[in-house]
C-alpha cells in the first residue's frame, strides 16, 4: 500500500515538474518571438530614417509598415516611436495635418507611459512641424517643454540639440541676437561634456550659427564658422555636413562678392557650389541638387551670363517640380522672370512672375511674394501700364501690413521680453516669505494679499512691456510704409513727367510735321509763281490759287482792307508781296517793261492815297515795300 502511494506521489510530482518545464519553454518561445518582432520593427524604423532623403517613397513605405505592426506589438515605446517616424514621413511630404496627427499620437502614448526620453523627442518633432508651419506660439511651447525634459534627463547631447532648435526658432522669428546666444550655448554644452565630441551635432550648430550671421549681414563671421564646419566635416568624413558647408559657403561668398565686387570671391562661390553639387549628386539628394543649381543660376545671372543662368535653371526646375516644393519653385520662377526681363521681353516676364507668385502663395513665402510684386510692378512701369503698376505696389504694401506680418511682429515682441527675462529671484524669495509657524490668520491674509499684488504687478509689467514693444514695431512699420509711399509717389511723379514729356514731344512733332508740310507746299507754290506767265483769264485764277498756297488769306485781307482795288491792281499787290522786280512783273503779266513800270507807279500812288484816307498807312508801307 505504501509502495502504491509512493508511486502515485512520484507520478504527480513528475507531472507537475513537466508542466512547469513546458510552461517555461512556451514563455521562452514567446519572449524570443517578441524580441524578434521588436528587432524587425527597429530595422524598419532605421531603414525609414536612413532613406528619408535619398528614397522618400521607400522610406514612407517602411514607416507605414512599421506603424501598422507596432500598434499591436504590445510595446508602448515602439508604438510611440513608429508614430513619430510616420509623422516625420508626412512632414517630408508636406502633408502637415497628417504629420501633426501622428506626432500628437506619439506624444500621447509617451506621456501616458511616462517615457521621458520619447517625450522630449516627440516635443522636439512637434516643434519642428509648427516651426515649418510658421505657428511660432506652439513651436515655442513644445521646444520649451523639450528643453525642460532634456535638463531633467541630464543628457547633454539632447540638451544641445534642443538649444540648436531654439536658435533656429529665434532666427525664424527675427530675434537674431537670441539665436546667436542659444547656438553658442549649444556649442558650449557639446564641448563641455565628458564623452567624445558629437561632431555631427557640433557641425550642425556651427552651420546654423553661420546662417544667423548671414541674416545679420555679418558675412565675415558667417564665413569663419562655415570654414570651421567644413574643416571638421572633412576630418570626420561626414558627407551630409560637408555638403551643407559647401552649399552655404557658396551663398556667403556670393554675398561678400556682391558687397566688394571682387572677382576672386565670385570664383570662390563658384568653386563651393560645384563641390556641393558633386556631393549632392553622389548622395542622390534631389532637393539639395535643385537648390544648388538654383544658387548657381543666380550667381551666373548676377555676373550677366544669361545663357549659363538659363541652362542651370532649366536643370533645376524639373527637379523642383518633381519634389513639389512650392516655395523653392517660387524662387526658381522668380529668377526665370528676371532673366526674361533682362532680355527685354517684358510681357513674358509678367507671365512668369505671376506663375512665381502662385507658387509663393502656395508655399506661404510672404517675403518672396512681396519681392515678386516689386519686380512685377517694375515690369508694368516699363510697359507704361500705370494702373497695374499702382495695384501691384498697393498689394505689396498691404502684404507688409498684413495680419500674418503683424502676428510675427507680436511674436518677436513677446519673445524679446519673455525669453530675455528669467524668473525673478525676488519673486522666489517672496514666495517663501511666509512665517514657518504663524499663529495669526491676519498674517497669512496679508502675505497672500501682498503676494497676489506682486504677481499682478509682474503681470501688468509684462503686458505693458509687450505693448511697448508692439508699438515700437508698429511705429517702425508705419515709418517704413511712409517711406515706401513716398518712393511710390516719386515713381508716379517721374512716370507722369515722362508721360507729359512724351505727349508734349508728340504734339511738337505733329506741329513740326504740319509746319514742314505747309512750308513744302508754300515752296512749291513760290517756285511755280516764279515761272508763271498770264496769257488768258484762266491763268489769273491759277495764279491766285498758287498765291493762296504761299500766303494763305492774304488776298482776301487785301480786298477787305482796300475794297476799291480792281482785279488787275490786286494782281499787282500780289506781285509786290512776292517781291518781284519790275522786269519779273512784266514777264508774269505778259506786258512791256515800260507799261509795267507805269502800272507799278500808278498802283503805289493809289495805295498811298487810299491808305492815308483810311488810316492804313502802315499796311500800305508793308504792301509796297
C-alpha positions as CSV (number, residue, x, y, z in Angstrom):
1,X,0.0,0.0,0.0
2,X,2.8,2.3,0.9
3,X,4.6,1.5,-2.4
4,X,1.5,2.4,-4.3
5,X,1.1,5.7,-2.5
6,X,4.8,6.5,-3.1
7,X,4.4,5.7,-6.8
8,X,1.3,8.0,-7.1
9,X,3.2,10.8,-5.4
10,X,6.1,10.3,-7.7
11,X,3.9,10.4,-10.8
12,X,2.1,13.6,-9.6
13,X,5.4,15.2,-8.8
14,X,6.8,14.3,-12.2
15,X,3.7,15.6,-13.9
16,X,3.9,18.9,-12.1
17,X,7.6,19.3,-12.9
18,X,6.9,18.5,-16.6
19,X,4.1,21.1,-16.7
20,X,6.3,23.8,-15.2
21,X,9.1,23.0,-17.6
22,X,6.7,23.1,-20.6
23,X,5.3,26.4,-19.5
24,X,8.8,27.8,-19.2
25,X,9.6,26.7,-22.7
26,X,6.4,28.3,-24.0
27,X,7.2,31.6,-22.3
28,X,10.8,31.5,-23.6
29,X,9.5,30.9,-27.1
30,X,7.0,33.8,-26.8
31,X,9.8,36.0,-25.4
32,X,12.1,35.2,-28.3
33,X,9.3,35.7,-30.8
34,X,8.5,39.1,-29.3
35,X,12.2,40.1,-29.3
36,X,12.4,39.1,-32.9
37,X,9.3,41.2,-33.8
38,X,10.8,44.2,-32.0
39,X,14.1,43.7,-33.8
40,X,12.3,43.6,-37.2
41,X,10.3,46.8,-36.2
42,X,13.5,48.5,-35.2
43,X,15.1,47.6,-38.5
44,X,12.1,49.0,-40.4
45,X,12.3,52.3,-38.5
46,X,16.0,52.6,-39.0
47,X,15.6,52.0,-42.8
48,X,12.9,54.6,-43.0
49,X,15.2,57.2,-41.3
50,X,18.2,56.3,-43.5
51,X,16.2,56.5,-46.8
52,X,14.3,59.7,-45.9
53,X,16.4,61.9,-48.2
54,X,17.6,59.5,-50.9
55,X,14.5,57.4,-51.4
56,X,11.5,59.1,-49.8
57,X,8.9,56.8,-51.3
58,X,10.6,53.7,-49.9
59,X,11.2,55.5,-46.6
60,X,7.5,56.2,-46.3
61,X,6.6,52.6,-47.2
62,X,8.8,51.3,-44.4
63,X,7.4,53.9,-41.9
64,X,3.8,52.9,-42.8
65,X,4.6,49.1,-42.4
66,X,6.4,49.7,-39.1
67,X,3.5,51.7,-37.7
68,X,0.9,49.2,-38.8
69,X,2.8,46.4,-37.0
70,X,3.8,48.4,-33.9
71,X,0.2,49.2,-33.0
72,X,-0.2,45.5,-32.0
73,X,3.3,44.9,-30.6
74,X,2.4,45.5,-27.0
75,X,5.3,47.9,-26.6
76,X,4.3,51.5,-26.0
77,X,7.8,52.8,-26.7
78,X,8.0,51.2,-30.1
79,X,4.4,52.2,-30.9
80,X,5.2,55.9,-30.0
81,X,8.4,55.8,-32.0
82,X,6.7,54.3,-35.0
83,X,4.0,57.0,-34.9
84,X,6.8,59.6,-34.7
85,X,8.7,58.2,-37.7
86,X,5.5,58.1,-39.8
87,X,4.8,61.7,-38.7
88,X,8.2,62.7,-40.0
89,X,7.5,61.0,-43.3
90,X,4.3,63.0,-43.7
91,X,6.3,66.1,-42.7
92,X,8.8,65.4,-45.5
93,X,5.8,65.1,-48.0
94,X,4.5,68.4,-46.7
95,X,1.2,66.8,-45.5
96,X,1.3,68.8,-42.3
97,X,-2.1,67.9,-41.0
98,X,-1.4,64.1,-41.2
99,X,2.1,64.8,-39.7
100,X,0.5,66.7,-36.8
101,X,-2.0,63.9,-36.1
102,X,0.7,61.2,-35.9
103,X,3.2,63.2,-33.9
104,X,0.4,64.1,-31.3
105,X,-0.4,60.4,-31.2
106,X,3.2,59.6,-30.5
107,X,3.4,62.2,-27.7
108,X,0.1,61.0,-26.1
109,X,1.5,57.4,-25.9
110,X,4.9,58.5,-24.5
111,X,3.2,60.8,-21.9
112,X,0.7,58.1,-20.9
113,X,3.5,55.6,-20.1
114,X,5.9,58.4,-18.8
115,X,8.6,57.7,-21.3
116,X,10.6,60.8,-20.7
117,X,13.2,60.3,-23.4
118,X,10.5,59.8,-26.0
119,X,8.5,62.7,-24.6
120,X,11.4,65.1,-25.3
121,X,11.9,63.7,-28.8
122,X,8.2,64.0,-29.6
123,X,8.0,67.6,-28.3
124,X,11.0,68.3,-30.5
125,X,9.3,66.8,-33.5
126,X,6.2,68.9,-33.0
127,X,8.3,72.0,-32.6
128,X,9.9,71.3,-36.0
129,X,6.5,70.8,-37.5
130,X,5.0,74.0,-36.1
131,X,8.1,76.0,-37.0
132,X,7.7,74.9,-40.6
133,X,4.0,75.9,-40.4
134,X,5.1,79.3,-39.0
135,X,3.0,78.7,-35.9
136,X,5.6,80.2,-33.6
137,X,3.5,80.1,-30.4
138,X,3.0,76.4,-30.5
139,X,6.6,75.8,-31.7
140,X,7.9,77.8,-28.7
141,X,5.6,75.8,-26.3
142,X,7.0,72.4,-27.5
143,X,10.6,73.4,-27.7
144,X,10.4,74.8,-24.1
145,X,8.9,71.5,-22.9
146,X,11.6,69.6,-24.7
147,X,14.2,71.8,-23.1
148,X,12.9,71.2,-19.6
149,X,12.8,67.4,-20.1
150,X,16.3,67.4,-21.6
151,X,17.6,69.2,-18.5
152,X,15.8,66.8,-16.2
153,X,17.1,63.7,-18.1
154,X,20.7,65.1,-17.8
155,X,21.5,64.2,-21.4
156,X,23.9,66.9,-22.8
157,X,23.6,65.7,-26.4
158,X,19.8,66.1,-26.3
159,X,20.1,69.4,-24.5
160,X,22.5,70.7,-27.1
161,X,20.1,69.5,-29.8
162,X,17.2,71.4,-28.2
163,X,19.3,74.6,-27.8
164,X,20.2,74.3,-31.5
165,X,16.4,74.1,-32.2
166,X,15.8,77.2,-30.1
167,X,18.4,79.1,-32.0
168,X,16.8,78.1,-35.3
169,X,13.4,79.2,-33.9
170,X,14.8,82.6,-32.8
171,X,16.2,83.0,-36.4
172,X,12.8,82.3,-37.9
173,X,11.2,84.9,-35.5
174,X,13.8,87.5,-36.3
175,X,15.3,87.7,-32.8
176,X,18.8,87.2,-34.1
177,X,20.8,88.1,-31.0
178,X,19.0,85.4,-29.1
179,X,19.5,82.9,-31.9
180,X,23.3,83.5,-31.6
181,X,23.1,83.1,-27.8
182,X,21.3,79.8,-28.0
183,X,23.5,78.3,-30.6
184,X,26.7,79.4,-28.7
185,X,25.2,77.7,-25.6
186,X,24.6,74.5,-27.7
187,X,28.3,74.5,-28.8
188,X,29.4,75.1,-25.2
189,X,27.3,72.1,-23.9
190,X,28.7,69.8,-26.6
191,X,32.3,70.8,-25.8
192,X,31.9,70.6,-22.0
193,X,30.6,67.0,-21.9
194,X,33.0,64.3,-20.8
195,X,32.2,61.9,-23.7
196,X,33.8,62.2,-27.2
197,X,32.7,65.2,-29.2
198,X,29.5,64.6,-31.2
199,X,30.9,66.2,-34.4
200,X,27.7,65.8,-36.5
201,X,25.7,67.9,-34.0
202,X,28.6,70.3,-33.4
203,X,28.9,71.0,-37.1
204,X,25.2,71.5,-37.5
205,X,25.3,74.1,-34.7
206,X,28.2,75.9,-36.4
207,X,26.3,75.9,-39.8
208,X,23.2,77.2,-38.1
209,X,25.2,79.9,-36.4
210,X,26.7,80.9,-39.7
211,X,23.2,81.2,-41.2
212,X,22.1,83.6,-38.4
213,X,25.2,85.8,-39.0
214,X,24.3,85.8,-42.7
215,X,20.8,87.1,-41.7
216,X,22.6,89.8,-39.7
217,X,24.7,90.6,-42.8
218,X,27.9,89.8,-40.9
219,X,29.2,87.7,-43.7
220,X,32.8,87.6,-42.4
221,X,31.7,85.9,-39.2
222,X,29.4,83.6,-41.2
223,X,32.4,82.6,-43.4
224,X,34.5,81.9,-40.3
225,X,32.0,79.4,-38.8
226,X,31.3,77.7,-42.1
227,X,35.1,77.2,-42.8
228,X,35.3,75.7,-39.3
229,X,32.3,73.4,-40.0
230,X,33.8,72.4,-43.3
231,X,37.1,71.5,-41.8
232,X,35.5,69.4,-39.1
233,X,33.2,67.7,-41.6
234,X,36.1,66.7,-43.8
235,X,38.2,65.5,-40.9
236,X,35.4,63.3,-39.6
237,X,34.3,62.3,-43.1
238,X,30.7,63.4,-42.7
239,X,29.3,63.7,-46.2
240,X,26.0,65.4,-45.4
241,X,27.6,68.1,-43.2
242,X,30.4,68.6,-45.8
243,X,27.7,69.1,-48.4
244,X,25.8,71.8,-46.4
245,X,29.1,73.6,-45.5
246,X,30.0,73.9,-49.2
247,X,26.4,74.9,-50.1
248,X,26.3,77.7,-47.6
249,X,29.8,78.9,-48.3
250,X,28.7,79.4,-51.9
251,X,26.0,81.7,-50.7
252,X,28.2,83.6,-48.3
253,X,31.0,84.1,-50.9
254,X,28.4,85.5,-53.3
255,X,27.2,88.0,-50.7
256,X,30.8,89.0,-50.0
257,X,31.4,89.4,-53.7
258,X,28.3,91.5,-54.2
259,X,29.4,93.8,-51.5
260,X,33.0,94.2,-52.6
261,X,32.9,93.5,-56.3
262,X,36.0,91.3,-56.1
263,X,36.1,88.7,-58.9
264,X,38.1,86.3,-56.8
265,X,35.2,86.0,-54.3
266,X,32.8,85.1,-57.2
267,X,35.3,82.4,-58.2
268,X,35.2,81.0,-54.6
269,X,31.4,81.0,-54.7
270,X,31.5,79.0,-58.0
271,X,34.0,76.6,-56.5
272,X,32.0,75.8,-53.4
273,X,28.8,75.5,-55.5
274,X,30.5,73.0,-57.8
275,X,31.8,70.9,-54.9
276,X,28.3,71.0,-53.2
277,X,26.7,69.9,-56.4
278,X,29.1,67.0,-56.8
279,X,28.4,65.8,-53.3
280,X,24.6,66.1,-53.6
281,X,24.7,64.1,-56.8
282,X,26.8,61.3,-55.2
283,X,24.3,61.2,-52.2
284,X,21.3,61.3,-54.5
285,X,19.8,64.3,-52.6
286,X,17.4,65.8,-55.2
287,X,16.1,68.8,-53.1
288,X,19.7,69.9,-52.5
289,X,20.7,69.4,-56.1
290,X,17.9,71.6,-57.2
291,X,18.8,74.2,-54.6
292,X,22.4,74.3,-55.6
293,X,21.6,74.6,-59.3
294,X,19.3,77.5,-58.5
295,X,22.1,79.2,-56.5
296,X,24.5,78.7,-59.4
297,X,22.0,80.2,-61.8
298,X,21.5,83.2,-59.5
299,X,25.3,83.7,-59.4
300,X,25.5,83.5,-63.2
301,X,22.7,86.0,-63.5
302,X,24.5,88.4,-61.2
303,X,27.5,88.2,-63.4
304,X,25.4,88.9,-66.5
305,X,25.9,85.4,-68.0
306,X,22.2,84.9,-69.0
307,X,22.9,81.9,-71.2
308,X,24.5,80.0,-68.3
309,X,21.8,81.1,-65.9
310,X,19.1,79.8,-68.3
311,X,21.0,76.5,-68.7
312,X,21.3,75.9,-64.9
313,X,17.7,76.9,-64.2
314,X,16.4,74.6,-66.9
315,X,18.0,71.7,-65.0
316,X,16.8,72.9,-61.6
317,X,13.1,73.5,-62.3
318,X,12.2,69.9,-63.4
319,X,13.7,68.5,-60.1
320,X,11.8,71.1,-58.1
321,X,8.6,70.2,-59.9
322,X,9.3,66.5,-59.1
323,X,9.9,67.2,-55.4
324,X,6.9,69.5,-55.3
325,X,8.5,72.2,-53.1
326,X,6.3,75.3,-53.8
327,X,8.5,77.8,-52.0
328,X,11.6,76.5,-53.9
329,X,9.6,76.7,-57.2
330,X,8.7,80.3,-56.4
331,X,12.3,81.3,-56.2
332,X,13.1,79.4,-59.4
333,X,10.4,81.1,-61.4
334,X,11.4,84.5,-59.8
335,X,14.9,84.0,-61.4
336,X,13.3,82.9,-64.7
337,X,11.3,86.1,-64.7
338,X,14.4,88.2,-64.0
339,X,16.3,86.5,-66.9
340,X,13.4,87.1,-69.3
341,X,13.1,90.7,-68.2
342,X,16.9,91.2,-68.8
343,X,16.2,90.0,-72.3
344,X,13.7,92.9,-72.7
345,X,10.7,90.5,-73.0
346,X,8.5,92.4,-70.6
347,X,5.2,90.7,-71.5
348,X,6.6,87.2,-71.0
349,X,8.4,88.3,-67.8
350,X,5.0,89.4,-66.3
351,X,3.5,85.9,-67.0
352,X,6.4,84.2,-65.3
353,X,6.3,86.5,-62.3
354,X,2.6,85.7,-61.9
355,X,3.4,82.0,-62.0
356,X,6.1,82.5,-59.4
357,X,3.6,84.4,-57.2
358,X,1.2,81.4,-57.4
359,X,3.9,79.2,-56.0
360,X,4.9,81.7,-53.3
361,X,1.3,81.8,-52.2
362,X,1.0,78.0,-52.0
363,X,4.3,77.8,-50.1
364,X,3.3,80.7,-47.8
365,X,6.6,82.5,-48.7
366,X,5.4,86.0,-47.7
367,X,8.8,87.8,-48.2
368,X,9.2,86.2,-51.6
369,X,5.6,87.3,-52.5
370,X,6.5,90.9,-51.7
371,X,9.7,90.8,-53.7
372,X,7.9,89.3,-56.7
373,X,5.3,92.1,-56.5
374,X,8.0,94.7,-56.6
375,X,9.6,93.2,-59.7
376,X,6.2,92.8,-61.3
377,X,5.4,96.5,-60.7
378,X,8.7,97.4,-62.4
379,X,7.6,95.4,-65.5
380,X,4.3,97.2,-65.5
381,X,6.2,100.5,-65.2
382,X,8.3,99.6,-68.3
383,X,5.0,98.9,-70.2
384,X,3.6,102.3,-69.0
385,X,0.7,100.4,-67.5
386,X,0.1,102.9,-64.7
387,X,-3.0,101.2,-63.2
388,X,-1.4,97.7,-62.9
389,X,1.8,99.4,-61.6
390,X,-0.1,101.1,-58.8
391,X,-2.2,98.0,-58.0
392,X,1.0,95.9,-57.6
393,X,2.6,98.3,-55.3
394,X,-0.5,98.8,-53.2
395,X,-0.8,95.0,-52.8
396,X,2.8,94.9,-51.7
397,X,2.1,97.5,-49.1
398,X,-1.0,95.5,-47.9
399,X,1.2,92.4,-47.5
400,X,3.7,94.4,-45.5
401,X,0.9,95.3,-43.1
402,X,-1.0,92.0,-43.3
403,X,-2.3,90.2,-40.2
404,X,0.4,87.5,-40.8
405,X,3.1,90.1,-40.6
406,X,1.6,91.7,-37.5
407,X,1.3,88.3,-35.9
408,X,5.0,87.8,-36.5
409,X,5.7,91.2,-35.0
410,X,3.7,90.2,-31.9
411,X,5.7,87.0,-31.6
412,X,9.0,88.9,-32.0
413,X,7.9,91.4,-29.3
414,X,6.8,88.8,-26.8
415,X,9.9,86.7,-27.5
416,X,12.2,89.6,-26.8
417,X,10.6,90.1,-23.4
418,X,9.6,86.6,-22.3
419,X,12.8,84.9,-23.4
420,X,15.1,87.7,-22.2
421,X,13.9,87.7,-18.6
422,X,14.5,84.7,-16.5
423,X,12.5,84.0,-13.4
424,X,12.8,87.0,-11.0
425,X,14.8,85.8,-7.9
426,X,12.9,88.3,-5.7
427,X,9.7,86.5,-6.5
428,X,11.2,83.3,-5.4
429,X,12.3,84.8,-2.1
430,X,9.0,86.4,-1.6
431,X,7.2,83.2,-2.3
432,X,9.0,81.6,0.7
433,X,8.4,84.6,3.0
434,X,5.6,83.1,4.8
435,X,6.3,82.5,8.5
436,X,7.0,78.9,9.3
437,X,4.9,78.8,12.5
438,X,2.3,81.5,12.0
439,X,-0.4,81.6,14.6
440,X,-2.3,84.7,13.4
441,X,-4.6,84.3,10.4
442,X,-4.2,88.0,9.7
443,X,-0.5,87.5,8.9
444,X,-1.4,84.8,6.3
445,X,-4.1,87.1,4.8
446,X,-1.7,90.0,4.5
447,X,1.0,87.7,3.0
448,X,-1.4,86.4,0.4
449,X,-2.6,89.9,-0.4
450,X,1.0,91.1,-0.8
451,X,1.8,88.0,-3.0
452,X,-1.2,88.5,-5.2
453,X,-0.4,92.2,-5.6
454,X,3.1,91.4,-6.5
455,X,2.1,88.9,-9.2
456,X,-0.5,91.4,-10.5
457,X,2.3,94.0,-10.8
458,X,4.6,91.5,-12.6
459,X,1.7,90.5,-15.0
460,X,0.9,94.2,-15.6
461,X,4.6,94.9,-16.3
462,X,4.8,92.1,-18.8
463,X,1.7,93.3,-20.6
464,X,2.9,96.9,-20.7
465,X,6.4,95.8,-22.0
466,X,4.8,93.7,-24.7
467,X,2.5,96.6,-25.7
468,X,5.5,99.0,-25.8
469,X,7.4,96.6,-27.9
470,X,4.5,96.2,-30.3
471,X,4.1,99.9,-30.5
472,X,7.7,100.2,-31.4
473,X,7.4,97.5,-34.1
474,X,4.2,99.1,-35.5
475,X,5.9,102.5,-35.5
476,X,8.8,101.1,-37.5
477,X,6.3,99.5,-39.9
478,X,4.5,102.8,-40.2
479,X,7.6,104.7,-41.0
480,X,8.7,102.1,-43.4
481,X,5.2,102.2,-45.1
482,X,5.5,106.0,-45.3
483,X,9.0,105.7,-46.9
484,X,7.6,103.2,-49.4
485,X,4.6,105.5,-50.1
486,X,7.0,108.4,-50.8
487,X,9.0,106.2,-53.1
488,X,5.8,105.2,-54.9
489,X,4.8,108.9,-55.2
490,X,8.2,109.8,-56.7
491,X,7.9,107.0,-59.2
492,X,4.4,108.1,-60.1
493,X,5.7,111.7,-60.5
494,X,8.5,110.5,-62.7
495,X,6.1,108.4,-64.7
496,X,3.7,111.4,-65.1
497,X,6.5,113.7,-66.1
498,X,7.7,111.2,-68.6
499,X,4.2,110.8,-69.9
500,X,3.7,114.6,-70.1
501,X,7.1,115.0,-71.9
502,X,6.1,112.2,-74.3
503,X,2.8,113.9,-75.1
504,X,4.5,117.3,-75.5
505,X,7.1,115.8,-77.8
506,X,4.4,114.1,-79.8
507,X,2.5,117.4,-80.2
508,X,5.6,119.3,-81.1
509,X,6.4,116.6,-83.7
510,X,2.9,117.0,-85.1
511,X,3.3,120.7,-85.3
512,X,6.7,120.3,-87.0
513,X,5.3,117.9,-89.5
514,X,2.4,120.3,-90.2
515,X,4.8,123.2,-90.5
516,X,7.0,121.1,-92.8
517,X,4.0,120.2,-94.9
518,X,3.0,123.9,-95.2
519,X,6.5,125.0,-95.9
520,X,6.8,122.4,-98.6
521,X,3.5,123.4,-100.2
522,X,4.5,127.1,-100.0
523,X,7.9,126.4,-101.6
524,X,6.3,124.6,-104.4
525,X,3.8,127.5,-104.9
526,X,6.7,130.0,-104.9
527,X,8.7,128.1,-107.4
528,X,5.6,127.8,-109.7
529,X,4.9,131.6,-109.3
530,X,8.5,132.5,-110.2
531,X,8.0,130.9,-113.6
532,X,4.3,131.8,-114.1
533,X,3.0,133.8,-117.1
534,X,-0.5,135.0,-117.6
535,X,-1.8,134.7,-121.1
536,X,-5.6,134.3,-120.6
537,X,-8.2,134.8,-117.9
538,X,-8.0,131.2,-116.6
539,X,-4.3,131.9,-115.8
540,X,-5.4,134.6,-113.4
541,X,-7.4,132.1,-111.4
542,X,-4.5,129.6,-111.4
543,X,-2.1,132.4,-110.2
544,X,-4.4,133.2,-107.4
545,X,-4.6,129.6,-106.2
546,X,-0.8,129.3,-106.2
547,X,-0.5,132.6,-104.3
548,X,-3.1,131.4,-101.7
549,X,-0.9,128.3,-101.1
550,X,2.1,130.5,-100.5
551,X,0.3,133.2,-98.5
552,X,-3.0,131.8,-97.1
553,X,-5.7,134.5,-96.5
554,X,-3.5,137.4,-97.8
555,X,-5.6,138.0,-101.0
556,X,-8.9,138.2,-99.0
557,X,-7.4,140.5,-96.4
558,X,-6.1,142.9,-99.2
559,X,-9.6,143.0,-100.7
560,X,-11.2,143.6,-97.3
561,X,-8.9,146.4,-96.2
562,X,-8.8,148.1,-99.7
563,X,-12.1,147.2,-101.5
564,X,-11.5,150.0,-104.1
565,X,-8.8,147.9,-105.8
566,X,-9.5,146.3,-109.2
567,X,-8.6,142.7,-110.1
568,X,-5.5,143.9,-112.0
569,X,-4.5,146.0,-109.1
570,X,-4.9,143.1,-106.7
571,X,-2.7,141.1,-109.1
572,X,0.0,143.9,-108.8
573,X,-0.4,143.8,-105.0
574,X,0.3,140.0,-105.0
575,X,3.4,140.6,-107.1
576,X,4.6,143.2,-104.7
577,X,4.1,140.7,-101.9
578,X,6.2,138.2,-103.8
579,X,8.9,140.8,-104.0
580,X,9.1,140.6,-107.8
581,X,11.2,143.3,-109.7
582,X,9.6,145.3,-112.5
583,X,11.1,143.0,-115.1
584,X,9.7,139.9,-113.3
585,X,6.3,141.5,-113.1
586,X,6.4,142.3,-116.8
587,X,7.2,138.7,-117.5
588,X,4.3,137.4,-115.4
589,X,1.8,139.9,-116.7
590,X,2.9,139.5,-120.4
591,X,3.3,143.2,-121.0
592,X,6.2,145.5,-121.8
593,X,8.7,146.7,-119.2
594,X,7.6,150.4,-119.6
595,X,4.0,149.5,-119.3
596,X,4.7,147.6,-116.1
597,X,6.7,150.4,-114.7
598,X,3.8,152.9,-115.2
599,X,1.4,150.4,-113.7
600,X,3.6,150.0,-110.6
601,X,3.8,153.8,-110.2
602,X,0.0,154.3,-110.5
603,X,-0.7,151.4,-108.1
604,X,1.7,152.6,-105.4
605,X,0.2,156.1,-105.7
606,X,-3.3,154.8,-105.4
607,X,-2.4,152.6,-102.5
608,X,-0.8,155.5,-100.6
609,X,-3.9,157.7,-101.1
610,X,-6.3,155.0,-100.1
611,X,-4.3,154.1,-97.0
612,X,-4.0,157.7,-95.8
613,X,-7.7,158.3,-96.2
614,X,-8.5,155.1,-94.4
615,X,-5.6,155.4,-91.8
616,X,-4.0,152.3,-93.2
617,X,-0.6,153.8,-93.9
618,X,1.3,151.0,-92.1
619,X,-0.4,148.3,-94.2
620,X,0.4,150.3,-97.3
621,X,4.1,150.5,-96.4
622,X,4.3,146.7,-95.9
623,X,2.4,146.1,-99.1
624,X,4.6,148.2,-101.5
625,X,8.0,147.5,-100.0
